[in-house]
């Protein structure tokens, strides 16, 4: 271990050059990442417009629209 530390201390310019090169390569890799850091957390919305002659609006919503919306979200 002592020989490695002595070698690195004697070759400071190369150590700084390699460190700088690694920093530059890391910055380039960071910029090319296509990962979305902030995922979309909004809820999924589905809107269904239905017509049912002879039914009240509440009945259309309860018996027709809601089951269709629920099936499409899942």
N, CA and C atoms as an extended XYZ file, in Angstrom:
222
Properties=species:S:1:pos:R:3:atomname:S:1:resname:S:1:resid:I:1 pbc="F F F"
N         0.827       -1.179        0.000 N   UNK     1
C         0.000        0.000        0.000 CA  UNK     1
C         0.880        1.254        0.000 C   UNK     1
N         1.965        1.190        0.743 N   UNK     2
C         2.863        2.338        0.833 CA  UNK     2
C         3.480        2.654       -0.527 C   UNK     2
N         3.800        1.613       -1.296 N   UNK     3
C         4.417        1.836       -2.610 CA  UNK     3
C         3.425        2.496       -3.581 C   UNK     3
N         2.159        2.132       -3.485 N   UNK     4
C         1.146        2.748       -4.355 CA  UNK     4
C         0.984        4.222       -4.015 C   UNK     4
N         0.924        4.539       -2.735 N   UNK     5
C         0.772        5.938       -2.325 CA  UNK     5
C         1.997        6.749       -2.722 C   UNK     5
N         3.165        6.190       -2.564 N   UNK     6
C         4.392        6.881       -2.963 CA  UNK     6
C         4.405        7.132       -4.466 C   UNK     6
N         4.004        6.127       -5.252 N   UNK     7
C         3.946        6.291       -6.700 CA  UNK     7
C         2.971        7.396       -7.077 C   UNK     7
N         1.776        7.391       -6.471 N   UNK     8
C         0.782        8.405       -6.796 CA  UNK     8
C         1.239        9.806       -6.394 C   UNK     8
N         1.931        9.928       -5.288 N   UNK     9
C         2.433       11.239       -4.873 CA  UNK     9
C         3.546       11.730       -5.787 C   UNK     9
N         4.322       10.823       -6.349 N   UNK    10
C         5.395       11.216       -7.258 CA  UNK    10
C         4.860       11.558       -8.651 C   UNK    10
N         3.704       11.054       -9.010 N   UNK    11
C         3.116       11.276      -10.335 CA  UNK    11
C         1.871       12.168      -10.235 C   UNK    11
N         1.967       13.286       -9.542 N   UNK    12
C         0.819       14.140       -9.283 CA  UNK    12
C         0.164       14.665      -10.553 C   UNK    12
N         0.967       15.020      -11.539 N   UNK    13
C         0.411       15.581      -12.778 CA  UNK    13
C        -0.469       14.549      -13.473 C   UNK    13
N        -0.022       13.313      -13.524 N   UNK    14
C        -0.818       12.266      -14.158 CA  UNK    14
C        -2.102       11.988      -13.361 C   UNK    14
N        -1.991       12.016      -12.038 N   UNK    15
C        -3.173       11.792      -11.204 CA  UNK    15
C        -4.194       12.895      -11.447 C   UNK    15
N        -3.759       14.154      -11.502 N   UNK    16
C        -4.673       15.268      -11.776 CA  UNK    16
C        -5.257       15.177      -13.185 C   UNK    16
N        -4.448       14.743      -14.146 N   UNK    17
C        -4.936       14.614      -15.522 CA  UNK    17
C        -6.001       13.528      -15.619 C   UNK    17
N        -5.751       12.388      -15.002 N   UNK    18
C        -6.728       11.300      -15.024 CA  UNK    18
C        -8.003       11.711      -14.273 C   UNK    18
N        -7.845       12.413      -13.160 N   UNK    19
C        -9.006       12.888      -12.408 CA  UNK    19
C        -9.831       13.860      -13.240 C   UNK    19
N        -9.183       14.794      -13.895 N   UNK    20
C        -9.887       15.739      -14.764 CA  UNK    20
C       -10.583       15.046      -15.917 C   UNK    20
N        -9.924       14.055      -16.502 N   UNK    21
C       -10.526       13.293      -17.595 CA  UNK    21
C       -11.765       12.540      -17.119 C   UNK    21
N       -11.688       11.937      -15.947 N   UNK    22
C       -12.841       11.230      -15.401 CA  UNK    22
C       -13.992       12.183      -15.084 C   UNK    22
N       -13.687       13.367      -14.604 N   UNK    23
C       -14.727       14.361      -14.335 CA  UNK    23
C       -15.404       14.781      -15.634 C   UNK    23
N       -14.612       15.020      -16.680 N   UNK    24
C       -15.193       15.406      -17.978 CA  UNK    24
C       -16.048       14.292      -18.557 C   UNK    24
N       -15.572       13.068      -18.500 N   UNK    25
C       -16.345       11.939      -19.010 CA  UNK    25
C       -17.620       11.738      -18.195 C   UNK    25
N       -17.543       11.943      -16.896 N   UNK    26
C       -18.733       11.827      -16.059 CA  UNK    26
C       -19.757       12.903      -16.392 C   UNK    26
N       -19.295       14.133      -16.653 N   UNK    27
C       -20.213       15.214      -17.025 CA  UNK    27
C       -20.866       14.923      -18.369 C   UNK    27
N       -20.120       14.391      -19.312 N   UNK    28
C       -20.702       14.030      -20.607 CA  UNK    28
C       -21.732       12.915      -20.462 C   UNK    28
N       -21.427       11.931      -19.629 N   UNK    29
C       -22.375       10.829      -19.413 CA  UNK    29
C       -23.634       11.340      -18.721 C   UNK    29
N       -23.469       12.258      -17.785 N   UNK    30
C       -24.618       12.824      -17.063 CA  UNK    30
C       -25.544       13.561      -18.025 C   UNK    30
N       -24.970       14.310      -18.949 N   UNK    31
C       -25.778       15.073      -19.900 CA  UNK    31
C       -26.487       14.183      -20.914 C   UNK    31
N       -25.950       13.006      -21.180 N   UNK    32
C       -26.563       12.135      -22.183 CA  UNK    32
C       -27.578       11.162      -21.586 C   UNK    32
N       -27.787       11.203      -20.273 N   UNK    33
C       -28.776       10.324      -19.658 CA  UNK    33
C       -30.176       10.718      -20.099 C   UNK    33
N       -30.991        9.727      -20.410 N   UNK    34
C       -32.357        9.987      -20.830 CA  UNK    34
C       -33.352        9.556      -19.765 C   UNK    34
N       -32.940        9.578      -18.530 N   UNK    35
C       -33.797        9.161      -17.432 CA  UNK    35
C       -34.561       10.378      -16.929 C   UNK    35
N       -35.861       10.220      -16.783 N   UNK    36
C       -36.684       11.303      -16.270 CA  UNK    36
C       -36.566       11.306      -14.754 C   UNK    36
N       -35.984       12.366      -14.207 N   UNK    37
C       -35.768       12.429      -12.776 CA  UNK    37
C       -37.056       12.707      -12.015 C   UNK    37
N       -38.023       13.292      -12.681 N   UNK    38
C       -39.279       13.617      -12.033 CA  UNK    38
C       -40.401       12.882      -12.757 C   UNK    38
N       -40.779       11.711      -12.260 N   UNK    39
C       -41.804       10.934      -12.959 CA  UNK    39
C       -43.158       11.631      -12.914 C   UNK    39
N       -43.970       11.314      -13.865 N   UNK    40
C       -45.310       11.879      -13.938 CA  UNK    40
C       -46.182       11.205      -12.882 C   UNK    40
N       -46.591       11.974      -11.884 N   UNK    41
C       -47.382       11.415      -10.788 CA  UNK    41
C       -48.847       11.820      -10.864 C   UNK    41
N       -49.240       12.422      -11.963 N   UNK    42
C       -50.636       12.806      -12.096 CA  UNK    42
C       -51.493       11.561      -12.302 C   UNK    42
N       -52.701       11.637      -11.816 N   UNK    43
C       -53.583       10.489      -11.958 CA  UNK    43
C       -54.076       10.372      -13.397 C   UNK    43
N       -54.365        9.149      -13.784 N   UNK    44
C       -54.854        8.889      -15.132 CA  UNK    44
C       -56.320        9.282      -15.201 C   UNK    44
N       -56.661       10.076      -16.193 N   UNK    45
C       -58.045       10.520      -16.323 CA  UNK    45
C       -58.623       10.019      -17.634 C   UNK    45
N       -59.822        9.498      -17.545 N   UNK    46
C       -60.545        9.022      -18.714 CA  UNK    46
C       -61.916        9.673      -18.684 C   UNK    46
N       -62.314       10.283      -19.799 N   UNK    47
C       -63.628       10.904      -19.863 CA  UNK    47
C       -64.458       10.181      -20.917 C   UNK    47
N       -65.624        9.749      -20.494 N   UNK    48
C       -66.543        9.045      -21.385 CA  UNK    48
C       -67.833        9.866      -21.475 C   UNK    48
N       -68.251       10.153      -22.681 N   UNK    49
C       -69.520       10.839      -22.900 CA  UNK    49
C       -70.516        9.811      -23.422 C   UNK    49
N       -71.561        9.587      -22.650 N   UNK    50
C       -72.536        8.573      -23.036 CA  UNK    50
C       -73.932        9.185      -23.125 C   UNK    50
N       -74.736        8.610      -23.983 N   UNK    51
C       -76.138        8.999      -24.104 CA  UNK    51
C       -76.980        7.753      -23.874 C   UNK    51
N       -77.996        7.910      -23.045 N   UNK    52
C       -78.923        6.802      -22.804 CA  UNK    52
C       -80.320        7.397      -22.694 C   UNK    52
N       -81.078        7.372      -23.767 N   UNK    53
C       -82.428        7.933      -23.728 CA  UNK    53
C       -83.285        7.226      -22.675 C   UNK    53
N       -83.995        8.015      -21.913 N   UNK    54
C       -84.891        7.461      -20.914 CA  UNK    54
C       -84.279        7.319      -19.545 C   UNK    54
N       -82.984        7.586      -19.392 N   UNK    55
C       -82.345        7.500      -18.075 CA  UNK    55
C       -81.971        8.895      -17.595 C   UNK    55
N       -82.030        9.089      -16.298 N   UNK    56
C       -81.603       10.360      -15.714 CA  UNK    56
C       -80.079       10.425      -15.757 C   UNK    56
N       -79.569       11.634      -15.605 N   UNK    57
C       -78.114       11.837      -15.663 CA  UNK    57
C       -77.387       11.020      -14.609 C   UNK    57
N       -77.939       10.926      -13.421 N   UNK    58
C       -77.310       10.142      -12.349 CA  UNK    58
C       -77.280        8.669      -12.724 C   UNK    58
N       -78.343        8.161      -13.309 N   UNK    59
C       -78.387        6.753      -13.712 CA  UNK    59
C       -77.398        6.463      -14.836 C   UNK    59
N       -77.270        7.376      -15.786 N   UNK    60
C       -76.303        7.193      -16.883 CA  UNK    60
C       -74.891        7.145      -16.319 C   UNK    60
N       -74.614        8.053      -15.398 N   UNK    61
C       -73.274        8.076      -14.786 CA  UNK    61
C       -73.021        6.791      -14.012 C   UNK    61
N       -73.966        6.391      -13.209 N   UNK    62
C       -73.776        5.241      -12.328 CA  UNK    62
C       -73.758        3.918      -13.089 C   UNK    62
N       -74.639        3.746      -14.057 N   UNK    63
C       -74.807        2.446      -14.708 CA  UNK    63
C       -73.988        2.271      -15.989 C   UNK    63
N       -73.648        3.375      -16.662 N   UNK    64
C       -72.971        3.254      -17.954 CA  UNK    64
C       -71.572        3.866      -17.926 C   UNK    64
N       -71.498        5.164      -17.619 N   UNK    65
C       -70.223        5.873      -17.733 CA  UNK    65
C       -69.181        5.364      -16.747 C   UNK    65
N       -69.550        5.240      -15.478 N   UNK    66
C       -68.568        4.833      -14.476 CA  UNK    66
C       -67.985        3.447      -14.761 C   UNK    66
N       -68.781        2.423      -15.079 N   UNK    67
C       -68.172        1.109      -15.382 CA  UNK    67
C       -67.221        1.152      -16.585 C   UNK    67
N       -67.583        1.936      -17.601 N   UNK    68
C       -66.700        2.037      -18.767 CA  UNK    68
C       -65.395        2.740      -18.397 C   UNK    68
N       -65.498        3.861      -17.667 N   UNK    69
C       -64.293        4.582      -17.233 CA  UNK    69
C       -63.418        3.691      -16.357 C   UNK    69
N       -64.010        2.982      -15.445 N   UNK    70
C       -63.252        2.103      -14.540 CA  UNK    70
C       -62.542        0.990      -15.329 C   UNK    70
N       -63.191        0.439      -16.322 N   UNK    71
C       -62.580       -0.630      -17.135 CA  UNK    71
C       -61.435       -0.097      -17.977 C   UNK    71
N       -61.552        1.150      -18.460 N   UNK    72
C       -60.497        1.706      -19.317 CA  UNK    72
C       -59.261        2.118      -18.527 C   UNK    72
N       -59.406        2.515      -17.289 N   UNK    73
C       -58.266        2.923      -16.466 CA  UNK    73
C       -57.438        1.704      -16.075 C   UNK    73
N       -58.076        0.620      -15.786 N   UNK    74
C       -57.382       -0.586      -15.307 CA  UNK    74
C       -56.604       -1.251      -16.392 C   UNK    74
